[in-house]
């Protein structure tokens, strides 16, 4: 998320330096772009569980003045909170970490999908340099295959 850093900029954004919703500077990161887009589609509260592979993104979500990050005690709760939020407000969002988080939230996302609820689920992942290396990383459930989680989500989401 924060792989592109310009001189004089902070690794972590602050609410005092928000970027207008209709402006995407060339120095924007994926994290700042996702935070702005969530606000643009009407998300106000993002339900999350922090983990190794989503911490940088969570910094951007906290910094976005239009968003409120809601910490949840576990991933399944975050998913069901986003489901309920979508029912009440039109669209819900949740953020969890790679594998342990993604597999834990899967039932809630499948439920939202089965009821045609617009829930945006963002799951962090390893650095792109780690893909294809056959490394066994933290949260990979002992397999060097980083795609098992994606295969699970493909059957219960409209877009990956």
N, C-alpha and C positions, 0 to 999 in steps of 0.2 A: 504494500500500500504506500509506504513512504520511501520507495526506492529512488525517486528523483528528488534531490534536495538542492536548492539553489543557495548560493552564498548569501548570508545575511538572513536566512529564514530559519525558523525554529523547526525542530523535528516534530513538535507537538503544537497543533493549532490552538488558538485561544478564542473565546467568544468575543473579545474586543477587536478581533481582526476578521470579521466575517466577509465572505465574498458574496456579492449580490446573486440572488437565485437565477437571474437571467444572464449571467456572465460566467464563462469558463475560461480562465486564463491559461496560457500555454504551460505554465508551471503547476497547473492543478494535478493532484494525485488522484488515483482511483478512489481513495477514501473520501476526499473532499467532494468528488463528483457524486459518489453514492449518497453522501449526506445531503447534498443539495437536491438531488433527484427525489429522495424520499420526502423531503419537505415540499417539493413541487407537486407531487401526486397527492398531497393532503395528509401525510403521516405527521402526527404531532408527538406520539409516544412510541418509542422503539423498545421492545422487550428483549432483554439480553442476559446471557450468562458469560462472564469473561473467561477466556482461556488463552493458551499459548498462541494460537494462530488467529486471533481476532483483536488483540489488544491495540494495535495501531489503528484499525478501523474504529474501535470504540473511542479513541481520542478524537477523531474527526466528528463522530456523532455527538460527543459531548460539546465540542466547539461550535456546532451548528446552532445558532440562536433560535431557529424555528423548531428544533427537536428537543425532546426530553427523553433521556435514557433511563429506562426503568430496569433495575437489577432484579433478577428472579432467582429463586433458590435452586432451580434445576431447569434443564432444557425443556422437558415436557410441559412444565408450567409456563415457560416463555411462549411455547407454541400455542397452547390453549389461550393464553392471554391475548396473543395476536389474533387468534380466531375470534374471540369475543369482541375485541376492539374493531375488527373488520365488520362484524355484525352491527355494531353500534355506530360506526363512523365511516364505513365505506371501504376502507383499506387498512390492513394491519401489517406490522413488520416485526421481525425478530432477527437476532444475530446470535450465533453460537459458534463454537470452535470445531475444528476438524475431527471427524470420525466419532469420538466419544460424545461430542455435542450433536453432530448431525444425525447419528443413529438414534440418539435419545429423543430427538424432537420429531422423528419421522412419523409417529402415530398421529400427532396433532396436525402435521402438514397433510397427511393422507386424509384426515377427517375434513379439513378445510377444502381440499381438492374435491372430495366427494360431494360437498355441498356447494360447490362453485363459489367459494369465498375468496376474495382477492387478498391473499396473505403473501407478503414478500419475505422469504426466508433466506438470509445471507449466512453462509457457512464459511468460516475462514479455512485456509489451506496452507500447505507447505509453500515455501518459496519456490518459484518456477525453476530455479537452478537445481532443485532436488528431484524434479520429475525425471523419470527414466534412469535414475542412478541405481535402482534396486536397493537403496538404503532403507533400513528399518528405522523410522523416526518415532518420536513420542506420539502417542495416540494413533498409531497405525495398526493396532491389534495384532502385532507380530508379523505382518505381511508387508513386503515391499511394493505391493500393488496399491496405488493411491486412488484407484478408480472404483473400488467396491462401493463406496458411499454414493458416488454419482449414479451408479447403476441402480441403487435402491431408490434414489430420488426421481429417476427418469419415469418410473411407473406411476408416480403420484404427484407430479407437477406438470404444468403446461409449458414451462421453459426452464432450461438449465444453463 
